[in-house]
Amino acid sequence: MEIFLRTIALLVALDLVELHGPDGKQRIWLAPSQVTSIREPHAGIEAGHFAPGTRCLIFMTNKNFIAVHEHCVDVRTKLIASPAWQAP
């Protein structure tokens, strides 16, 4: 029983936001506390820098970025709604 309660507590403590990869099918779970900034890809899609379907770029604390299918407005709304969000 104790292991079960610890597992439940761990799942509640993890606060992740679900987004989708550029194709709209791949699920991406990320921790809002690890996001440093978000921006639209602008001309990078036409130049072939990002996968087709990329609508928003999310930059993380580990200096990587994640390309997602959702618009940046929707990403920002999901991040702000998360209890773990800390505005940069």
FIBA-20739 format. One line per 2 residues: number of its first residue (from 1); their letters; for each residue z, y, x of N, C-alpha, C, O. Coordinates in steps of 0.001 Angstrom, whole numbers, plus 524288, in hexadecimal, padded with zeros to 5 digits. Example, Ala and Ser with C-alpha at 12.3 -4.5 7.8 and 13.67 -1.06 7.14 Angstrom:
REM FIBA-20739
1) AS) 81E78 7E9C6 83386 81E78 7EE6C 8300C 81E78 7F31C 83390 82111 7F309 8379C  81BA8 7F736 83232 81BE4 7FBDC 83566 81EBE 8001E 83264 81F67 80472 83461;
This chain:
REM FIBA-20739
1) ME) 80000 7FB53 80334 80000 80000 80000 80000 804F4 80364 7FD74 808D4 8021E  802E6 804BC 807B5 80343 80946 80B25 7FDF8 80A8F 80D90 7FC94 80F23 80E0A;
3) IF) 7FB04 80692 80F15 7F5D1 80777 81153 7F23C 809FE 80D4F 7EF2D 80D79 80E96  7F2A3 8083D 80882 7EF83 80A73 80441 7F0BF 8103F 8038F 7ED2C 81369 802FF;
5) LR) 7F5AD 811A5 80399 7F737 8171C 802EE 7F56E 81A7A 80786 7F3E8 81EFB 806CE  7F5A0 8184E 80C2F 7F3C7 81B31 810C9 7EDDF 81C13 8107A 7EBEF 8203F 811E2;
7) TI) 7EB11 81826 80EA5 7E56C 818A7 80E0E 7E41B 81CE2 80A17 7E09E 82010 80B04  7E6D2 81CF2 805C0 7E5FC 820F5 801B7 7E735 82659 803F0 7E448 82A0D 80305;
9) AL) 7EB67 826D0 806CA 7ECDC 82BDC 80920 7E8B9 82DB8 80CFD 7E78C 83260 80D38  7E685 82A21 81001 7E274 82B8B 813BB 7DD96 82D79 810EA 7DB49 83166 8127A;
11) LV) 7DC03 82AC9 80CCF 7D765 82C6A 809E0 7D82B 831B7 80754 7D47F 834CF 8070F  7DCCE 832CD 8057B 7DDE9 837E0 8031C 7DDE8 83C23 80747 7DC34 84085 80647;
13) AL) 7DFD3 83AD9 80BF8 7E01E 83EB3 81035 7DAB5 84023 8124A 7D9E2 8448B 81407  7D706 83C74 8121F 7D1B8 83D98 813E5 7CEF6 840D0 80FBD 7CE4E 83F15 80B4D;
15) DL) 7CD69 8455C 8112D 7CAB8 848BF 80D7A 7C529 84985 80F74 7C434 84CC8 812DB  7C18B 8468A 80D54 7BC25 846BF 80F13 7B8A6 848CF 80AB8 7B9C8 84828 80617;
17) VE) 7B46A 84B4C 80C4C 7B089 84D57 808A5 7ABA4 849F8 80921 7A9E6 848C6 80D72  7A970 84873 804A9 7A4B8 84544 804B0 79FE5 848B6 80438 79F6D 84BDC 8009D;
19) LH) 79C5C 8480F 807E5 79752 84AB9 807CD 7931F 84698 80898 79457 841F5 808F4  78E38 84832 808E0 789F1 84480 80972 7863A 84630 80DCA 78567 84AD7 80EB1;
21) GP) 78402 84252 81074 78044 84354 81498 77B5A 845D9 81271 77AB6 8462F 80DB0  777DA 847A3 815D8 7732A 84A6C 81428 76FC5 84776 81039 76D12 849E3 80D11;
23) DG) 76FE1 84245 81062 76CB5 83F4D 80CA3 76F4E 83EF1 8074A 76CE5 83D22 8038B  77435 840A6 806E9 77707 84094 801F6 77998 83B66 800B3 77C53 83AFD 7FCC3;
25) KQ) 778CA 83768 803F3 77AE4 83233 802E0 77F98 830D3 80649 7832D 82E27 80482  77F9B 8329C 80B18 783CB 83152 80EC1 788B2 83469 80D67 7887B 8392F 80CDB;
27) RI) 78D19 831BA 80CDD 79213 83461 80BE8 7946B 83621 81112 79462 83342 814ED  7966F 83ADA 81111 7990F 83CFE 815AC 79E73 83EC7 813F1 79EF6 841F2 8105B;
29) WL) 7A26C 83CC0 8167C 7A7CB 83E5A 81562 7A9A7 8418E 81A05 7A95A 83FC7 81E7A  7AB90 8463F 81901 7AD86 8496C 81D51 7B2A5 84BFF 81BE2 7B3CD 84CF8 81751;
31) AP) 7B5A8 84D11 81FE7 7BABB 84F9E 81F3F 7B9E8 85589 81F60 7B801 8579E 82345  7BB4F 8583D 81B32 7BA89 85DF1 81B0C 7BD46 860D8 81F7C 7BB73 864F8 82126;
33) SQ) 7C18B 85EC5 82160 7C45B 86162 825A3 7C14A 86145 82AC1 7C29F 8641D 82E65  7BD39 85E0E 82B1D 7BA14 85DA5 82FD5 7B52B 86101 82FB4 7B239 86120 83381;
35) VT) 7B442 863BD 82B5E 7AF9A 86704 82ACF 7B09C 86C5D 82D32 7B491 86ED8 82C0C  7AD05 86E26 83089 7AD9D 8735D 832D5 7AA23 87764 83024 7ABAC 87BE9 82F8E;
37) SI) 7A566 875C1 82E7B 7A1F7 87964 82BBE 79DA7 8765F 828F4 79CAB 871CC 82A10  79B23 8790C 82553 7969F 876CF 822A5 79263 87B01 82260 7938A 87FAB 8222F;
39) RE) 78D79 87947 8225E 78929 87CFA 821DC 7844F 87A2A 81FF0 783EE 87562 82045  7809D 87D2A 81DF0 77B9C 87B05 81C43 77835 87A24 82119 778B4 87D00 824EE;
41) PH) 774C1 87635 820F5 77193 87506 82595 76D2C 878E8 826A4 76AE6 878C6 82AE0  76BE5 87C58 822F8 767C1 88043 82384 76290 87DD0 8251E 760B2 87A43 82278;
43) AG) 76038 87F98 82953 75AF4 87DE4 82AD7 75AF1 878B8 82DC2 756BE 876B4 82EF3  75F68 87683 82EF2 75FA6 871B4 831FD 75D12 86D0F 82F5F 75B33 86986 8320B;
45) IE) 75CF0 86CFF 82A2A 75A93 86899 82765 754B4 86893 8282D 7526E 8647F 82954  75236 86D15 82790 74C8E 86D5E 82844 74AFE 86C0A 82DDC 746CE 869DA 82EBE;
47) AG) 74E42 86D52 83191 74D0F 86C46 83715 74E2F 8669A 8388F 74D07 864F9 83CEF  7506B 86399 834F5 75187 85E1F 83603 756A8 85D15 838C6 7577C 858CA 83AC5;
49) HF) 75A25 860F5 838EF 75F25 86040 83B8F 762F9 85D04 8385E 76665 85A75 83A93  76274 85D17 83339 76614 85A5A 82FC7 76311 856BF 82C21 75E6C 85786 82B2A;
51) AP) 765B9 852DD 82A27 76347 84F14 826A0 761AF 851C1 82189 76450 8555D 81FC1  75D59 84FFA 81F30 75BCC 85218 81A16 7602C 85134 81623 76297 84D0C 8160D;
53) GT) 76128 8550E 812EF 76559 854B2 80F18 76A5B 85757 810D5 76E0C 857C3 80DC7  76A8C 85922 815B6 76F32 85BD6 817AF 76F98 86133 8151E 76BF8 86458 81567;
55) RC) 773F9 8622F 812A5 774D2 86737 81009 77966 86A3B 81254 779E8 86EED 81170  77CB9 86790 81546 78142 86A31 81785 782D4 8676C 81C94 78274 862A6 81CFF;
57) LI) 78495 86A79 82062 78690 86869 82550 78C66 8697B 82594 78E24 86DE3 824BF  78F5E 86576 826BC 7950D 865F0 82719 7968C 86517 82CCB 7955E 86101 82F09;
59) FM) 7991C 868E3 82F1D 79AB9 86885 83495 7A07A 866EB 834D3 7A3C6 868F9 831FD  7A192 8632E 8384D 7A6B9 860CB 838A3 7A99D 8628F 83D91 7A749 864DC 84117;
61) TN) 7AEB1 86175 83DC6 7B1DE 862FF 84241 7B059 86020 8473C 7B175 86206 84B82  7ADD0 85B8C 846CA 7AC34 858A7 84B6A 7A6E3 85A73 84D79 7A48E 857D9 850C6;
63) KN) 7A4FE 85EDD 84B8B 7A01C 8616C 84D1D 79B30 85E9D 84B47 796E7 85FDC 84D10  79BBD 85AE0 847C4 7973E 85862 84552 79613 85B1B 8402E 7994A 85E0F 83E29;
65) FI) 79172 85A16 83E17 7904D 85C1E 838E7 78E60 857AE 83572 78C68 853B8 83755  78EFC 8586C 83061 78D5A 85492 82C86 78987 8573E 828DA 78AB3 85B5F 826AE;
67) AV) 784F4 854E5 82828 78113 856E1 82478 781F0 85431 81F3D 78243 84F67 81EFE  78250 85740 81B0E 78347 854FD 815E5 77F3F 856D0 811EB 77C8C 85AB8 812AD;
69) HE) 77EED 853DE 80DAC 77B36 854DE 80976 77D0E 8593E 805C8 779D3 85BE8 8036B  78220 859FB 8054A 7843C 85DF2 801C9 7832D 86376 803D9 782C2 86448 80891;
71) HC) 782C2 8672D 8004B 78242 86CA9 801CA 78774 86E91 80402 78B96 86C8B 8029C  78740 8726B 8076C 78BFA 8746B 809F8 78FF5 8768D 8060B 794AB 87627 806EC;
73) VD) 78E1D 878C7 801CB 791B3 87ACA 7FDC6 794F2 8764B 7FB8A 799A9 876D4 7FAC3  79262 871D9 7FA84 79528 86D4C 7F86E 798D8 86AF5 7FC77 79D22 8693E 7FB20;
75) VR) 79736 86AE1 80162 79A97 868E6 80598 79F6B 86C4C 80606 7A3C9 86A4E 8064C  79EAA 8716B 80615 7A31D 87506 8067C 7A6E3 8744D 801EC 7ABA3 87462 802AA;
77) TK) 7A4CB 87398 7FD37 7A815 872C8 7F894 7AB5A 86DDA 7F92D 7B004 86DE2 7F800  7A8EF 86996 7FB00 7ABD5 864B2 7FBBC 7AFFF 8653E 7FFF6 7B452 86337 7FF65;
79) LI) 7AEB5 867F7 8042D 7B285 868A7 8086D 7B726 86BEA 806B5 7BBA5 86A94 807C6  7B608 87031 8040A 7BA45 873AF 80258 7BDC7 87102 7FE59 7C278 8720A 7FE2F;
81) AS) 7BB8F 86D99 7FB21 7BEA5 86ACA 7F730 7C242 866BA 7F998 7C5EB 864EF 7F70A  7C148 86545 7FE6E 7C475 8614F 8010C 7C993 863A7 802F5 7C996 867EF 80526;
83) PA) 7CDEF 860E9 8022B 7D302 862E5 80428 7D33B 86361 80A19 7D65E 86665 80C25  7CFF3 86076 80CE4 7D004 86090 8129C 7CCC3 864FB 814E6 7CCA7 865A1 819A9;
85) WQ) 7CA1F 86807 811A4 7C6A1 86C28 81398 7C9BA 87076 81630 7CD98 87269 81418  7C7E7 871E8 81ADE 7CA13 8765C 81DB9 7C569 879CA 81F33 7C255 87860 8229C;
87) AP) 7C4EA 87E2D 81CB1 7C069 88195 81D9F 7C029 88335 82355 7C41A 884BB 825A1  7BB6B 882DE 825A7 7BAD9 88474 82B2B 7BB4A 88A4A 82BCA 7BAE8 88C49 83025;
